[in-house]
Amino acid sequence: MTSTASSPAPLHTIADVERDTGLSKDTLRVWERRYGFPTPARDGQGERQYDDAQLHRLRTIRRLLDAGHRPGRVVSLGVEALADLDSNTPPLAQWIQKPEEVRVSSALTRVQAHATPFPEASEWMELLRAQDAHALRLALTQSLLERGLARFVIERVAPMNVFVGQAWVDGQLAVFEEHLYTEILQGVLRHAMVQVGGGRPGAPPRVLLTTLPGEPHGLGLLMAECFMVLEGCQTVPLGTQTPLSDIVRAAQTGAADIVALSFTANQNTRDVRAALAQLRERLPARVEIWAGGRCPAIERTRRMAHPGASTAEPAFWPLSRLEEIAGAVARWRTRVSPV
């Protein structure tokens, strides 16, 4: 006799939630104490267990954080309030090409949640859902060849990132599909950078690229690296979430001129400020720190004093747009080797 009782909905461990949402375990625990959400159950070993409703709510919160909202405003909101805020919040900041120049806009642009950002986007999404990695890689490569690396990153990669991210937030794209997109895109961009470099070593500055612990997102960093390679820089990508001590050691042993860091809006402002200050203290004075992304801490610490230097020299150089990289490289080269 077959039982008609339905199986209980699966529960998710804190590690599952971290992988799914990108919210760190520490962040989830702090929110639990500070805001009363999430409210996980406990298994027999006392480990946290989250249901689907909480996971969906955390996805919505994550999207709102990426759009610029602060945890104190959104984490404690109920489902209906979150949905209302989500429906009235522009999607993630988009890279937008201006007709008069190839550039990136840091302004939030209001578009429909399911709007297709460019003609090929829906086709690429279908290839992704079909897990046709070969066809998607070919499509991305063809677009790259048609536009060149800079225009491809601005006109296709950045808006596609938003499209994929929105589909994931809406539950229309699985985590493994988002990961597949990331892997394919990384391969295409890294191959393109090799082609741009022509197998030749770059010229100074030597730039070490990474993110701080707690920042798992690396696509923005990879996009910035593309523009640094186009400027002929030597780039040393360390991936994401590198401990401060390892960043310092890598910069020293590798004779880095610049440490480039990327931040998303969900990073805790206080933690970012403290980490930047500590990194500035531990790095040699000659090593510049470049910081890019949408974290409010970047703008708020713009005037942080450089230890041992005049107040005219910042502790780090904030770069909010890809278009600023060329000017930052030119400034560095002029300062080091003035004409």
C-alpha positions as CSV (number, residue, x, y, z in Angstrom):
1,M,0.0,0.0,0.0
2,T,1.5,3.3,-1.1
3,S,1.6,6.1,1.5
4,T,-0.1,9.4,0.4
5,A,1.7,11.4,3.1
6,S,3.8,14.1,1.6
7,S,7.5,14.2,2.4
8,P,8.6,17.1,4.6
9,A,10.2,20.1,2.8
10,P,14.0,19.8,2.8
11,L,15.9,22.0,5.3
12,H,19.1,23.8,4.4
13,T,22.3,24.0,6.5
14,I,24.0,27.3,7.1
15,A,26.7,26.2,4.7
16,D,24.0,25.6,2.0
17,V,22.5,29.1,2.7
18,E,26.0,30.7,2.4
19,R,26.7,29.0,-0.9
20,D,23.2,29.9,-2.2
21,T,23.0,33.5,-1.2
22,G,26.6,34.6,-0.8
23,L,25.8,35.7,2.7
24,S,28.5,34.5,5.1
25,K,27.9,32.3,8.0
26,D,29.1,35.0,10.4
27,T,26.7,37.5,8.8
28,L,23.7,35.2,9.2
29,R,24.6,34.6,12.9
30,V,25.0,38.3,13.6
31,W,21.6,39.1,11.9
32,E,20.0,36.3,14.0
33,R,21.2,38.0,17.2
34,R,20.8,41.6,16.1
35,Y,17.6,41.6,14.0
36,G,15.8,38.5,15.1
37,F,16.1,37.0,11.6
38,P,16.7,34.4,10.3
39,T,15.2,32.0,12.8
40,P,16.7,28.6,12.0
41,A,15.6,25.4,13.6
42,R,18.2,23.1,15.1
43,D,19.0,19.5,14.3
44,G,20.0,16.8,16.8
45,Q,23.6,18.2,16.9
46,G,22.4,21.8,17.4
47,E,23.3,22.8,13.9
48,R,21.2,25.5,12.2
49,Q,18.6,24.4,9.7
50,Y,16.8,26.9,7.4
51,D,13.5,26.2,5.5
52,D,12.7,27.2,1.9
53,A,10.7,30.3,3.1
54,Q,13.7,31.7,5.0
55,L,16.0,30.9,2.1
56,H,13.8,32.8,-0.4
57,R,13.5,35.7,2.1
58,L,17.3,35.8,2.4
59,R,17.7,35.9,-1.4
60,T,15.4,38.9,-1.5
61,I,17.4,40.6,1.3
62,R,20.6,39.9,-0.6
63,R,19.2,41.6,-3.7
64,L,18.2,44.6,-1.8
65,L,21.6,44.9,-0.2
66,D,23.2,44.7,-3.6
67,A,20.9,47.5,-4.7
68,G,22.2,49.7,-1.9
69,H,19.9,49.2,1.0
70,R,21.4,48.7,4.5
71,P,20.9,45.6,6.6
72,G,19.4,47.6,9.5
73,R,16.6,48.7,7.2
74,V,15.7,45.4,5.4
75,V,16.7,42.3,7.4
76,S,13.9,42.6,10.0
77,L,11.2,43.4,7.5
78,G,8.5,40.8,6.9
79,V,7.8,39.0,3.6
80,E,5.2,41.5,2.3
81,A,7.3,44.5,3.2
82,L,10.3,43.0,1.5
83,A,8.3,42.2,-1.6
84,D,7.0,45.7,-1.8
85,L,10.4,47.2,-1.3
86,D,11.9,44.8,-3.8
87,S,9.3,45.7,-6.5
88,N,10.1,49.4,-6.1
89,T,13.9,49.1,-6.0
90,P,15.9,49.3,-9.2
91,P,17.9,46.2,-10.1
92,L,21.6,46.0,-9.5
93,A,23.8,48.8,-10.8
94,Q,24.4,48.3,-14.5
95,W,27.3,49.1,-16.8
96,I,25.8,51.4,-19.5
97,Q,27.5,52.5,-22.7
98,K,27.2,56.2,-23.4
99,P,26.9,57.1,-27.1
100,E,29.7,59.6,-27.0
101,E,32.2,57.3,-25.3
102,V,32.8,53.8,-24.1
103,R,32.2,54.1,-20.4
104,V,30.5,52.6,-17.4
105,S,27.8,54.3,-15.4
106,S,27.7,53.7,-11.7
107,A,24.1,55.1,-11.4
108,L,21.3,52.7,-10.7
109,T,19.0,52.4,-13.8
110,R,15.4,51.4,-13.3
111,V,14.4,48.7,-15.8
112,Q,11.8,46.0,-15.7
113,A,12.8,43.0,-13.6
114,H,12.5,40.6,-16.5
115,A,13.5,43.0,-19.3
116,T,16.0,41.6,-21.8
117,P,19.1,43.9,-21.6
118,F,20.2,43.2,-25.2
119,P,18.9,41.1,-28.2
120,E,21.1,38.0,-27.5
121,A,20.5,37.8,-23.8
122,S,17.4,35.6,-24.0
123,E,19.2,33.2,-26.3
124,W,22.2,33.0,-24.0
125,M,20.0,32.4,-21.1
126,E,18.3,29.5,-22.9
127,L,21.7,28.0,-23.7
128,L,22.6,28.3,-20.0
129,R,19.4,26.6,-18.9
130,A,20.1,23.8,-21.4
131,Q,23.6,23.5,-19.9
132,D,25.0,23.8,-23.5
133,A,28.4,25.1,-22.3
134,H,29.9,24.7,-25.8
135,A,27.3,26.8,-27.6
136,L,27.3,29.5,-24.9
137,R,31.0,29.7,-24.9
138,L,30.9,30.1,-28.7
139,A,28.2,32.8,-28.5
140,L,30.2,34.8,-26.0
141,T,33.4,34.5,-28.0
142,Q,31.6,35.6,-31.2
143,S,30.2,38.7,-29.4
144,L,33.7,39.4,-28.1
145,L,35.2,39.2,-31.5
146,E,32.6,41.5,-32.9
147,R,33.0,44.2,-30.3
148,G,36.5,43.9,-28.9
149,L,37.2,43.3,-25.2
150,A,36.3,46.8,-23.8
151,R,32.9,47.0,-25.6
152,F,32.2,43.4,-24.9
153,V,32.6,43.9,-21.1
154,I,30.6,47.0,-21.1
155,E,27.8,46.2,-23.5
156,R,27.3,42.5,-23.0
157,V,29.1,41.1,-19.9
158,A,27.9,43.7,-17.3
159,P,24.2,43.7,-18.4
160,M,24.2,39.9,-18.7
161,N,25.6,39.6,-15.2
162,V,22.6,41.7,-14.0
163,F,20.2,39.5,-16.1
164,V,21.6,36.3,-14.7
165,G,21.6,37.7,-11.1
166,Q,18.0,38.8,-11.4
167,A,16.9,35.4,-12.7
168,W,18.6,33.7,-9.8
169,V,17.0,36.1,-7.2
170,D,13.6,35.4,-8.8
171,G,14.2,31.6,-8.5
172,Q,14.2,31.2,-12.3
173,L,17.9,30.1,-12.3
174,A,19.4,27.4,-10.2
175,V,22.7,27.9,-8.3
176,F,24.5,25.4,-10.5
177,E,23.3,27.3,-13.6
178,E,24.7,30.6,-12.2
179,H,27.9,28.9,-11.4
180,L,28.1,27.5,-14.9
181,Y,27.7,31.0,-16.4
182,T,30.4,32.3,-14.1
183,E,32.8,29.5,-15.1
184,I,32.2,29.9,-18.9
185,L,32.5,33.7,-18.7
186,Q,35.7,33.6,-16.7
187,G,37.2,31.3,-19.3
188,V,36.2,33.6,-22.2
189,L,37.6,36.7,-20.5
190,R,40.9,35.1,-19.4
191,H,41.5,33.8,-22.9
192,A,40.7,37.3,-24.3
193,M,43.3,38.8,-21.9
194,V,45.9,36.4,-23.1
195,Q,45.2,37.4,-26.7
196,V,45.4,41.1,-25.8
197,G,48.7,40.6,-24.1
198,G,50.1,38.6,-27.1
199,G,52.1,36.4,-24.7
200,R,54.2,39.4,-23.7
201,P,54.8,40.4,-20.1
202,G,53.0,43.6,-19.2
203,A,54.5,46.9,-18.2
204,P,54.4,48.5,-14.8
205,P,52.4,49.0,-12.7
206,R,52.2,45.4,-11.3
207,V,48.7,45.0,-9.9
208,L,47.6,42.4,-7.5
209,L,43.9,41.7,-7.6
210,T,41.7,40.1,-5.0
211,T,38.9,40.5,-2.5
212,L,38.9,40.6,1.3
213,P,37.6,37.7,3.4
214,G,33.8,37.7,3.3
215,E,33.6,39.0,-0.3
216,P,33.1,35.9,-2.6
217,H,32.1,37.7,-5.8
218,G,34.9,37.9,-8.3
219,L,33.3,38.9,-11.7
220,G,33.7,42.6,-11.0
221,L,37.3,42.1,-10.2
222,L,37.8,40.1,-13.5
223,M,36.1,42.9,-15.5
224,A,38.5,45.4,-13.9
225,E,41.4,43.2,-14.8
226,C,40.4,43.2,-18.4
227,F,40.7,47.0,-18.5
228,M,44.1,46.9,-16.7
229,V,45.4,44.4,-19.3
230,L,44.1,46.7,-22.0
231,E,46.3,49.4,-20.4
232,G,49.3,47.1,-20.6
233,C,49.5,46.4,-16.8
234,Q,51.1,43.4,-15.2
235,T,48.2,41.7,-13.4
236,V,48.4,39.1,-10.6
237,P,44.9,37.7,-9.9
238,L,44.7,35.9,-6.5
239,G,41.0,35.1,-6.7
240,T,38.6,36.0,-3.9
241,Q,38.6,36.1,-0.1
242,T,42.4,36.4,0.4
243,P,43.4,36.9,4.1
244,L,45.0,40.2,4.9
245,S,48.2,38.6,5.9
246,D,48.5,36.8,2.6
247,I,47.7,39.9,0.6
248,V,50.5,41.7,2.4
249,R,52.9,38.8,1.9
250,A,52.0,38.5,-1.8
251,A,52.4,42.2,-2.4
252,Q,55.8,42.2,-0.8
253,T,57.2,39.0,-2.3
254,G,55.8,39.8,-5.7
255,A,56.9,43.4,-5.7
256,A,53.4,44.7,-6.4
257,D,52.9,48.4,-7.1
258,I,49.1,48.3,-6.5
259,V,46.7,46.1,-4.6
260,A,43.3,46.3,-6.3
261,L,40.2,45.2,-4.3
262,S,36.6,44.7,-5.3
263,F,33.6,45.2,-3.0
264,T,29.8,44.5,-3.4
265,A,27.2,46.6,-1.5
266,N,26.4,43.9,1.0
267,Q,29.9,44.2,2.7
268,N,29.7,45.6,6.2
269,T,30.9,49.2,6.1
270,R,32.6,49.1,9.5
271,D,34.5,45.8,8.6
272,V,35.6,47.2,5.3
273,R,36.9,50.4,6.9
274,A,38.8,48.5,9.5
275,A,40.3,46.1,7.0
276,L,41.4,48.9,4.7
277,A,43.0,50.7,7.5
278,Q,44.8,47.6,8.7
279,L,45.9,46.8,5.1
280,R,47.2,50.3,4.6
281,E,49.2,50.1,7.8
282,R,50.8,46.8,6.9
283,L,51.6,47.5,3.2
284,P,54.7,49.5,2.2
285,A,53.9,53.1,1.7
286,R,54.8,52.9,-2.0
287,V,52.1,50.3,-2.7
288,E,48.8,51.9,-3.7
289,I,45.4,50.5,-2.8
290,W,42.7,50.7,-5.4
291,A,39.2,49.9,-4.3
292,G,36.2,49.5,-6.6
293,G,32.6,48.5,-6.2
294,R,29.3,49.7,-4.6
295,C,30.2,49.3,-0.9
296,P,29.4,52.6,0.9
297,A,32.7,52.3,2.9
298,I,34.6,53.1,-0.3
299,E,33.2,56.6,-0.6
300,R,33.2,57.2,3.2
301,T,36.9,56.4,3.6
302,R,37.9,58.4,0.5
303,R,39.7,60.9,2.8
304,M,41.4,58.4,5.0
305,A,44.9,59.7,5.7
306,H,47.9,57.9,4.2
307,P,50.2,57.0,7.1
308,G,53.4,59.1,6.9
309,A,52.1,61.1,3.9
310,S,50.5,64.5,3.4
311,T,46.8,64.7,3.6
312,A,46.8,65.3,-0.2
313,E,47.7,61.7,-0.7
314,P,44.8,59.3,0.0
315,A,45.2,56.1,1.8
316,F,43.6,54.4,-1.2
317,W,42.2,55.3,-4.6
318,P,38.4,54.7,-5.0
319,L,37.4,53.6,-8.6
320,S,33.7,53.5,-9.1
321,R,33.7,53.0,-12.8
322,L,35.7,50.9,-15.3
323,E,36.4,54.0,-17.3
324,E,38.5,55.4,-14.5
325,I,41.1,52.7,-14.7
326,A,42.9,54.1,-17.7
327,G,43.3,57.5,-15.9
328,A,44.4,55.8,-12.7
329,V,47.1,53.9,-14.6
330,A,48.2,57.0,-16.4
331,R,48.4,58.9,-13.1
332,W,50.5,56.2,-11.5
333,R,52.9,56.1,-14.5
334,T,53.3,59.8,-14.5
335,R,54.0,59.9,-10.8
336,V,56.6,57.1,-11.0
337,S,58.2,58.1,-14.2
338,P,57.3,61.8,-14.9
339,V,58.0,63.0,-18.4
